[in-house]
């Protein structure tokens, strides 16, 4: 099952390229969000849906804050 799922996923680079070509924003600033607000939003988003998501898993494992900080601090993501 893992190989079947992985075969359907796009890399971040490819997905970003596709969004750019379609004229979609790919950075928080492009829709008026600051990095600080985006970080708070990640943490709130985990509580919005009444279903189990990757955000719930990260929160339960105690790594959500570290993951958010890594994403926000990365020179590769959300740029």
Secondary structure as UniProt FT lines:
FT   HELIX           2..8
FT   HELIX           12..21
FT   TURN            22..23
FT   HELIX           28..31
FT   HELIX           35..48
FT   HELIX           54..61
FT   HELIX           64..73
//
